[in-house]
Amino acid sequence: MTARVVRIAEQPGGVIRLTLDRPEVHNAFDEDVIAQLAAAFAALAARADVRVVVLAAAGPTFCAGGDLNWMRRAAALGPDGNRADAVVFGGMLKALAELPQPTLALVQGNAFGGGLGLIAACDVALAVRGARFALTEVRLGLAPAVISPHVVAAIGARQARRYMLTAETFDADEARRIGLVHEVVATPETLEAAAAALVGRLRANGPAAMARTKALIRAVAGRAIDEALVAETAALIAELRASPEGREGLAAFLGKRKPAWDET
């Protein structure tokens, strides 16, 4: 029987907390971690009752990247096996990035290699000031290939050139400056308090509107503002204004009351 390495906790208000639970190996990735995260994201994507997904980790380290034993096994797989293995990892990150619910990464400790892919694939990331970060793949003669779309989207090509090529370690304040995390807090306790406040803000918003907004961001990022894009965005706002959630939101605003979905 495969050990449970990703804990899933249902919290009040439609909040799901996923916790990487391999502190003895610094929450490093292996086949089981990837498979359990992928299964969790697939299940959550289909649940209309889930409002927010929080990704956290047990112990002093958020994620140390690839597990050494997993990397040893991968080295023996050959090209086809390695390609299949990487596709599974990439699919898991894509599923995280495309969850309809807003996602929040709580970085309580160091994150290296693939751990930065998890952070970058989340919508919002908070970190404790003492956390350290690095894209270490080139030290091993590798490249941060599978995580690169998410990391470059988060920090931009210019910063990616520096940190992917130097493999240097940087601190939480630098992670915030370059866009990897959004907020830096002093302690794990204040991390939880900041997370609770942010979850409250997210739960006050229309669930369908947030899902459509996430898809909208993916659709418009990097595109030219041409007639086709103007038409697509106009069609979206027209659709949402006429939707049940849009009508309820406007009625609540005009009536100076909370909308039906806001239980905060």
C-alpha contacts under 8 A as a table, 3 or more apart, distances in Angstrom:
res1	aa1	res2	aa2	distance
2	T	32	D	7.51
4	R	7	R	6.73
4	R	21	D	7.92
4	R	36	Q	7.97
5	V	20	L	6.23
5	V	21	D	4.93
5	V	22	R	6.04
5	V	32	D	7.16
5	V	33	V	6.01
5	V	36	Q	7.48
6	V	18	L	6.41
6	V	19	T	5.44
6	V	20	L	4.76
6	V	21	D	5.50
6	V	33	V	6.57
6	V	36	Q	6.35
6	V	37	L	6.85
7	R	17	R	7.92
7	R	18	L	5.62
7	R	19	T	5.01
7	R	20	L	6.58
7	R	21	D	6.52
8	I	16	I	7.00
8	I	17	R	5.82
8	I	18	L	4.76
8	I	19	T	6.58
9	A	16	I	5.81
9	A	17	R	5.14
9	A	18	L	6.55
10	E	14	G	7.27
10	E	15	V	6.17
10	E	16	I	4.80
10	E	17	R	6.49
11	Q	14	G	6.44
11	Q	15	V	5.05
11	Q	16	I	5.90
11	Q	17	R	7.24
12	P	15	V	6.13
13	G	51	R	7.35
13	G	203	R	7.75
13	G	263	E	7.57
14	G	49	D	5.92
14	G	50	V	4.52
14	G	51	R	4.97
14	G	52	V	6.64
15	V	50	V	6.06
15	V	51	R	5.79
15	V	52	V	4.88
15	V	53	V	5.92
15	V	54	V	7.38
16	I	50	V	6.90
16	I	52	V	6.36
16	I	53	V	4.90
16	I	54	V	6.13
17	R	53	V	5.94
17	R	54	V	4.64
17	R	55	L	5.98
17	R	56	A	7.17
18	L	53	V	7.45
18	L	54	V	6.10
18	L	55	L	4.95
18	L	56	A	6.12
18	L	57	A	7.99
19	T	55	L	5.99
19	T	56	A	4.66
19	T	57	A	4.75
19	T	58	A	6.52
20	L	23	P	7.99
20	L	27	N	5.99
20	L	33	V	7.74
20	L	55	L	7.89
20	L	56	A	6.36
20	L	57	A	4.46
20	L	58	A	6.09
20	L	62	F	7.88
21	D	27	N	6.29
21	D	57	A	6.29
21	D	58	A	5.35
22	R	25	V	5.77
22	R	26	H	6.23
22	R	27	N	4.43
22	R	28	A	7.13
22	R	58	A	7.12
23	P	26	H	4.63
23	P	27	N	5.20
23	P	58	A	5.79
23	P	59	G	5.06
23	P	60	P	7.38
23	P	61	T	7.12
24	E	27	N	7.31
25	V	28	A	5.94
25	V	64	A	7.97
25	V	67	D	7.44
26	H	59	G	7.44
26	H	60	P	7.52
26	H	61	T	5.30
26	H	62	F	6.99
26	H	63	C	5.84
26	H	64	A	5.59
27	N	57	A	7.19
27	N	58	A	7.61
27	N	61	T	6.89
27	N	62	F	6.48
27	N	63	C	4.81
27	N	64	A	6.27
27	N	65	G	7.87
28	A	63	C	5.38
28	A	64	A	4.96
28	A	65	G	5.07
28	A	66	G	5.24
28	A	67	D	4.81
29	F	32	D	7.87
29	F	33	V	5.67
29	F	34	I	6.62
29	F	63	C	7.66
29	F	64	A	7.79
29	F	65	G	5.89
29	F	66	G	4.71
29	F	67	D	5.25
29	F	70	W	7.73
29	F	114	G	7.74
30	D	33	V	5.40
30	D	34	I	6.30
30	D	66	G	6.54
30	D	67	D	5.66
30	D	70	W	5.38
31	E	34	I	5.28
31	E	35	A	6.02
31	E	70	W	7.21
32	D	35	A	5.07
32	D	36	Q	5.96
33	V	36	Q	5.28
33	V	37	L	6.08
34	I	37	L	5.22
34	I	38	A	6.04
34	I	88	V	7.66
34	I	89	F	6.26
34	I	92	M	6.74
35	A	38	A	5.09
35	A	39	A	6.11
35	A	92	M	7.85
36	Q	39	A	5.11
36	Q	40	A	6.09
37	L	40	A	5.06
37	L	41	F	6.15
37	L	92	M	6.85
38	A	41	F	5.22
38	A	42	A	6.18
38	A	91	G	7.66
38	A	92	M	4.80
38	A	95	A	7.07
38	A	96	L	7.99
39	A	42	A	5.17
39	A	43	A	6.24
40	A	43	A	5.20
40	A	44	L	6.10
41	F	44	L	5.07
41	F	45	A	6.04
41	F	92	M	7.74
41	F	95	A	6.20
41	F	96	L	6.17
41	F	99	L	7.05
42	A	45	A	5.37
42	A	46	A	6.99
42	A	95	A	7.07
43	A	46	A	5.66
43	A	47	R	6.92
44	L	47	R	5.21
44	L	50	V	7.10
44	L	99	L	7.65
45	A	48	A	7.97
45	A	99	L	5.54
45	A	100	P	6.19
45	A	101	Q	7.51
47	R	50	V	5.77
48	A	51	R	7.64
50	V	53	V	7.53
50	V	101	Q	7.15
51	R	101	Q	5.91
51	R	102	P	7.34
51	R	202	L	7.91
51	R	203	R	6.43
51	R	207	P	6.52
52	V	101	Q	5.57
52	V	102	P	5.33
52	V	103	T	6.06
52	V	104	L	7.74
52	V	199	V	6.95
52	V	202	L	7.26
52	V	203	R	7.31
53	V	101	Q	6.67
53	V	102	P	6.34
53	V	103	T	4.77
53	V	104	L	6.31
54	V	103	T	5.76
54	V	104	L	4.75
54	V	105	A	5.99
54	V	106	L	7.33
55	L	103	T	7.33
55	L	104	L	6.02
55	L	105	A	4.78
55	L	106	L	6.19
56	A	62	F	7.29
56	A	105	A	6.13
56	A	106	L	5.08
56	A	107	V	6.73
56	A	108	Q	7.85
57	A	61	T	7.28
57	A	62	F	5.23
57	A	63	C	7.54
57	A	106	L	7.68
57	A	107	V	7.53
57	A	108	Q	7.41
58	A	61	T	7.33
58	A	62	F	7.24
59	G	62	F	7.57
60	P	108	Q	6.92
60	P	109	G	5.43
60	P	110	N	7.63
61	T	64	A	6.99
61	T	108	Q	6.82
61	T	109	G	4.33
61	T	110	N	4.97
61	T	111	A	6.85
62	F	107	V	5.74
62	F	108	Q	6.02
62	F	109	G	4.94
62	F	110	N	5.50
62	F	111	A	5.44
62	F	115	G	7.31
63	C	109	G	7.96
63	C	110	N	6.65
63	C	111	A	4.86
63	C	112	F	6.38
63	C	114	G	7.72
63	C	115	G	4.90
64	A	67	D	7.73
64	A	110	N	7.10
64	A	111	A	5.53
64	A	112	F	4.93
64	A	113	G	6.83
64	A	114	G	7.61
64	A	115	G	6.30
65	G	111	A	7.23
65	G	112	F	5.25
65	G	113	G	4.63
65	G	114	G	4.52
65	G	115	G	5.13
66	G	70	W	6.93
66	G	71	M	6.62
66	G	113	G	7.29
66	G	114	G	6.64
67	D	70	W	5.16
67	D	71	M	6.24
68	L	71	M	5.06
68	L	72	R	6.21
69	N	72	R	4.99
69	N	73	R	6.26
70	W	73	R	5.10
70	W	74	A	6.11
71	M	74	A	4.88
71	M	75	A	6.14
72	R	75	A	5.17
72	R	76	A	6.84
73	R	76	A	5.40
73	R	77	L	6.68
74	A	77	L	5.16
74	A	78	G	7.69
74	A	81	G	7.61
74	A	82	N	6.07
74	A	85	D	7.84
75	A	78	G	6.86
75	A	82	N	7.74
77	L	80	D	7.36
77	L	81	G	4.86
77	L	82	N	5.84
78	G	81	G	5.49
78	G	82	N	6.03
79	P	82	N	5.19
79	P	83	R	6.05
80	D	83	R	5.09
80	D	84	A	6.24
81	G	84	A	5.16
81	G	85	D	6.09
82	N	85	D	4.97
82	N	86	A	6.09
83	R	86	A	5.16
83	R	87	V	6.16
84	A	87	V	5.10
84	A	88	V	6.45
85	D	88	V	5.37
85	D	89	F	6.58
86	A	89	F	5.04
86	A	90	G	6.07
86	A	146	V	6.95
87	V	90	G	4.99
87	V	91	G	5.96
88	V	91	G	5.07
88	V	92	M	6.28
89	F	92	M	5.19
89	F	93	L	6.51
89	F	146	V	7.44
90	G	93	L	5.20
90	G	94	K	6.16
90	G	146	V	5.60
90	G	147	I	7.22
91	G	94	K	5.00
91	G	95	A	6.08
92	M	95	A	5.12
92	M	96	L	6.34
93	L	96	L	5.06
93	L	97	A	6.19
93	L	117	G	7.26
93	L	118	L	6.72
93	L	121	A	6.41
93	L	147	I	7.69
94	K	97	A	5.05
94	K	98	E	6.06
94	K	121	A	7.54
95	A	98	E	5.16
95	A	99	L	6.05
96	L	99	L	5.41
96	L	121	A	6.24
96	L	122	C	6.83
97	A	121	A	4.72
97	A	122	C	5.96
97	A	123	D	7.47
98	E	214	K	7.66
98	E	215	A	7.58
99	L	102	P	7.29
99	L	103	T	7.76
99	L	211	A	7.97
100	P	210	M	7.51
100	P	211	A	4.48
100	P	212	R	7.66
100	P	214	K	7.03
100	P	215	A	7.93
101	Q	207	P	7.29
101	Q	210	M	7.09
101	Q	211	A	5.93
102	P	122	C	7.92
102	P	123	D	6.20
102	P	202	L	7.52
102	P	210	M	7.14
102	P	211	A	7.52
102	P	214	K	7.96
103	T	122	C	5.22
103	T	123	D	5.19
103	T	124	V	6.40
104	L	122	C	5.88
104	L	123	D	6.10
104	L	124	V	4.87
104	L	125	A	5.62
104	L	126	L	7.65
104	L	195	A	7.91
105	A	118	L	7.98
105	A	119	I	5.92
105	A	122	C	6.15
105	A	123	D	7.94
105	A	124	V	6.28
105	A	125	A	4.54
105	A	126	L	6.22
106	L	125	A	6.12
106	L	126	L	5.21
106	L	127	A	6.05
106	L	191	L	7.19
106	L	195	A	7.53
107	V	110	N	7.52
107	V	111	A	7.69
107	V	119	I	7.99
107	V	125	A	7.25
107	V	126	L	6.01
107	V	127	A	4.48
107	V	128	V	6.40
107	V	131	A	7.33
108	Q	127	A	5.92
108	Q	128	V	5.31
108	Q	131	A	6.58
108	Q	188	P	6.02
108	Q	191	L	7.52
109	G	127	A	7.68
109	G	128	V	6.82
109	G	130	G	6.89
109	G	131	A	4.46
109	G	132	R	6.93
110	N	131	A	4.65
110	N	132	R	4.60
110	N	133	F	5.89
111	A	115	G	5.19
111	A	116	L	6.12
111	A	131	A	7.37
111	A	132	R	6.32
111	A	133	F	4.99
111	A	134	A	6.87
112	F	115	G	5.26
112	F	116	L	6.05
112	F	133	F	5.45
112	F	134	A	4.84
112	F	135	L	5.82
112	F	136	T	6.70
113	G	116	L	5.83
113	G	117	G	7.36
113	G	134	A	6.33
113	G	135	L	4.66
113	G	136	T	5.50
113	G	137	E	6.38
113	G	144	P	7.12
114	G	117	G	4.97
114	G	118	L	6.77
114	G	135	L	7.89
114	G	144	P	7.63
114	G	147	I	6.45
115	G	118	L	5.25
115	G	119	I	6.55
116	L	119	I	5.02
116	L	120	A	5.99
116	L	133	F	7.56
116	L	134	A	7.82
116	L	135	L	7.40
116	L	147	I	7.66
116	L	151	V	7.05
117	G	120	A	5.12
117	G	121	A	6.03
117	G	147	I	4.80
117	G	148	S	7.46
117	G	150	H	6.19
117	G	151	V	6.06
118	L	121	A	5.25
118	L	122	C	6.60
119	I	122	C	5.48
119	I	125	A	6.41
119	I	180	L	7.28
119	I	181	V	7.71
120	A	123	D	7.59
120	A	125	A	7.88
120	A	150	H	5.43
120	A	151	V	5.36
120	A	153	A	7.80
120	A	154	A	5.76
120	A	180	L	6.22
121	A	150	H	5.54
121	A	151	V	7.65
122	C	125	A	6.77
124	V	181	V	7.05
124	V	182	H	6.47
125	A	180	L	7.36
125	A	181	V	4.69
125	A	182	H	5.54
125	A	183	E	6.99
126	L	181	V	5.69
126	L	182	H	5.89
126	L	183	E	4.96
126	L	184	V	5.93
126	L	185	V	7.51
126	L	191	L	7.09
126	L	195	A	7.59
127	A	131	A	6.80
127	A	172	A	6.54
127	A	181	V	6.71
127	A	183	E	6.43
127	A	184	V	4.95
127	A	185	V	6.27
127	A	191	L	7.00
128	V	131	A	5.68
128	V	172	A	6.99
128	V	184	V	5.61
128	V	185	V	4.96
128	V	186	A	5.68
128	V	187	T	5.68
128	V	188	P	6.32
128	V	191	L	6.49
129	R	171	D	7.43
129	R	172	A	5.29
129	R	173	D	6.94
129	R	184	V	5.70
129	R	185	V	5.74
129	R	186	A	5.43
129	R	187	T	7.15
130	G	171	D	7.20
130	G	172	A	6.77
130	G	186	A	7.83
131	A	171	D	6.26
131	A	172	A	5.69
132	R	169	T	6.52
132	R	170	F	5.76
132	R	171	D	4.69
132	R	172	A	6.14
133	F	169	T	5.49
133	F	170	F	5.32
133	F	171	D	6.20
133	F	172	A	7.39
133	F	175	A	7.51
134	A	163	Y	7.21
134	A	167	A	5.96
134	A	168	E	5.91
134	A	169	T	4.64
134	A	170	F	6.40
135	L	138	V	7.95
135	L	144	P	7.15
135	L	163	Y	6.34
135	L	164	M	5.48
135	L	167	A	5.16
135	L	168	E	7.31
135	L	169	T	7.79
136	T	139	R	5.70
136	T	140	L	7.45
136	T	164	M	7.28
136	T	167	A	4.67
136	T	168	E	7.43
137	E	140	L	5.48
137	E	141	G	6.70
137	E	142	L	5.01
137	E	143	A	5.19
137	E	144	P	5.70
137	E	164	M	7.70
137	E	167	A	7.19
138	V	141	G	4.82
138	V	142	L	4.85
138	V	143	A	5.50
138	V	144	P	7.71
138	V	164	M	7.34
138	V	165	L	6.80
138	V	166	T	7.95
138	V	167	A	6.66
139	R	142	L	7.20
139	R	167	A	6.86
143	A	164	M	7.95
144	P	147	I	5.80
144	P	148	S	5.76
144	P	164	M	7.29
145	A	148	S	5.24
146	V	149	P	7.17
147	I	150	H	5.68
147	I	151	V	6.18
148	S	151	V	5.03
148	S	152	V	5.72
149	P	152	V	5.43
149	P	153	A	6.07
150	H	153	A	5.12
150	H	154	A	6.23
151	V	154	A	5.04
151	V	155	I	6.11
151	V	156	G	7.64
151	V	160	A	7.43
151	V	180	L	7.64
152	V	155	I	5.32
152	V	156	G	4.74
152	V	157	A	5.49
152	V	160	A	6.00
153	A	156	G	5.66
153	A	157	A	7.89
154	A	179	G	5.86
154	A	180	L	5.69
155	I	158	R	7.93
155	I	159	Q	6.03
155	I	160	A	6.53
155	I	178	I	5.39
155	I	179	G	5.01
155	I	180	L	5.79
156	G	159	Q	5.78
156	G	160	A	6.16
157	A	160	A	4.92
157	A	161	R	6.09
158	R	161	R	5.31
158	R	162	R	6.92
159	Q	162	R	5.30
159	Q	163	Y	6.31
159	Q	178	I	6.89
160	A	163	Y	5.30
160	A	164	M	5.44
160	A	165	L	7.82
161	R	164	M	5.57
161	R	165	L	5.84
162	R	165	L	5.46
162	R	166	T	5.92
163	Y	166	T	5.32
163	Y	167	A	5.47
163	Y	168	E	6.22
164	M	167	A	5.50
170	F	174	E	6.19
170	F	175	A	7.00
171	D	174	E	5.40
171	D	175	A	6.25
172	A	175	A	4.79
172	A	176	R	6.20
172	A	181	V	7.76
172	A	184	V	6.53
173	D	176	R	5.10
173	D	177	R	6.21
173	D	184	V	6.71
174	E	177	R	4.87
174	E	178	I	6.21
175	A	178	I	5.46
175	A	179	G	6.19
175	A	180	L	5.10
175	A	181	V	5.69
176	R	179	G	5.11
176	R	180	L	5.79
176	R	181	V	4.70
176	R	182	H	5.50
176	R	183	E	6.35
176	R	184	V	7.03
177	R	180	L	7.78
178	I	181	V	7.99
179	G	182	H	6.46
181	V	184	V	7.53
185	V	188	P	7.94
185	V	190	T	6.18
185	V	191	L	5.91
185	V	194	A	7.87
186	A	190	T	6.38
186	A	191	L	7.49
187	T	190	T	5.23
187	T	191	L	6.16
188	P	191	L	4.82
188	P	192	E	6.44
189	E	192	E	5.33
189	E	193	A	6.50
190	T	193	A	4.89
190	T	194	A	6.00
191	L	194	A	5.16
191	L	195	A	6.08
192	E	195	A	4.97
192	E	196	A	6.13
193	A	196	A	5.13
193	A	197	A	6.35
194	A	197	A	5.19
194	A	198	L	6.26
195	A	198	L	5.10
195	A	199	V	6.02
196	A	199	V	5.09
196	A	200	G	6.19
197	A	200	G	5.13
197	A	201	R	6.49
198	L	201	R	5.08
198	L	202	L	6.30
199	V	202	L	5.06
199	V	203	R	6.11
200	G	203	R	5.16
200	G	204	A	6.44
200	G	264	T	6.35
201	R	204	A	5.32
201	R	205	N	7.12
202	L	205	N	5.55
203	R	206	G	7.73
203	R	207	P	7.83
203	R	261	W	7.83
203	R	262	D	6.33
203	R	263	E	7.38
203	R	264	T	6.94
204	A	261	W	7.09
204	A	262	D	4.59
204	A	263	E	7.03
204	A	264	T	6.37
205	N	209	A	7.60
205	N	210	M	7.17
205	N	261	W	7.49
205	N	262	D	6.82
206	G	209	A	5.07
206	G	210	M	6.18
206	G	245	E	6.84
206	G	249	G	7.71
206	G	261	W	6.60
206	G	262	D	7.90
207	P	210	M	5.26
207	P	211	A	6.33
207	P	261	W	7.80
208	A	211	A	5.07
208	A	212	R	6.15
208	A	245	E	7.28
209	A	212	R	5.15
209	A	213	T	5.98
209	A	240	L	7.63
209	A	245	E	7.72
209	A	246	G	8.00
210	M	213	T	4.88
210	M	214	K	6.16
211	A	214	K	5.24
211	A	215	A	6.47
212	R	215	A	5.08
212	R	216	L	5.99
213	T	216	L	4.77
213	T	217	I	6.19
214	K	217	I	5.29
214	K	218	R	6.58
215	A	218	R	5.22
215	A	219	A	6.19
216	L	219	A	4.97
216	L	220	V	6.17
217	I	220	V	5.43
217	I	221	A	5.87
218	R	221	A	5.60
219	A	223	R	7.97
220	V	223	R	5.46
220	V	229	L	7.57
223	R	229	L	7.97
224	A	229	L	7.60
225	I	228	A	7.96
225	I	229	L	5.85
225	I	230	V	6.81
226	D	229	L	5.41
226	D	230	V	6.29
227	E	230	V	5.08
227	E	231	A	6.09
228	A	231	A	5.13
228	A	232	E	6.18
229	L	232	E	5.04
229	L	233	T	6.15
230	V	233	T	5.35
230	V	234	A	6.04
231	A	234	A	5.10
231	A	235	A	6.09
232	E	235	A	5.16
232	E	236	L	6.31
233	T	236	L	5.02
233	T	237	I	6.39
234	A	237	I	5.41
234	A	238	A	6.20
235	A	238	A	5.15
235	A	239	E	6.11
236	L	239	E	5.10
236	L	240	L	6.17
237	I	240	L	5.06
237	I	241	R	6.00
238	A	241	R	5.25
238	A	242	A	6.49
239	E	242	A	5.40
239	E	243	S	6.24
240	L	243	S	4.94
240	L	245	E	7.59
240	L	246	G	5.52
241	R	246	G	4.86
241	R	247	R	6.31
242	A	246	G	6.23
242	A	247	R	6.28
243	S	246	G	5.08
243	S	247	R	6.11
244	P	247	R	5.20
244	P	248	E	6.10
245	E	248	E	5.09
245	E	249	G	6.04
246	G	249	G	5.10
246	G	250	L	6.23
247	R	250	L	5.29
247	R	251	A	6.07
248	E	251	A	5.07
248	E	252	A	6.01
248	E	259	P	6.30
248	E	260	A	7.34
249	G	252	A	5.16
249	G	253	F	6.18
249	G	259	P	5.60
250	L	253	F	5.05
250	L	254	L	6.16
251	A	254	L	5.22
251	A	255	G	5.86
251	A	259	P	7.94
252	A	255	G	4.94
252	A	256	K	5.84
252	A	257	R	5.00
252	A	258	K	5.73
252	A	259	P	5.11
253	F	256	K	5.13
253	F	257	R	6.36
253	F	258	K	7.45
253	F	259	P	7.72
254	L	257	R	7.91
258	K	262	D	6.12
259	P	262	D	5.59
260	A	263	E	7.64
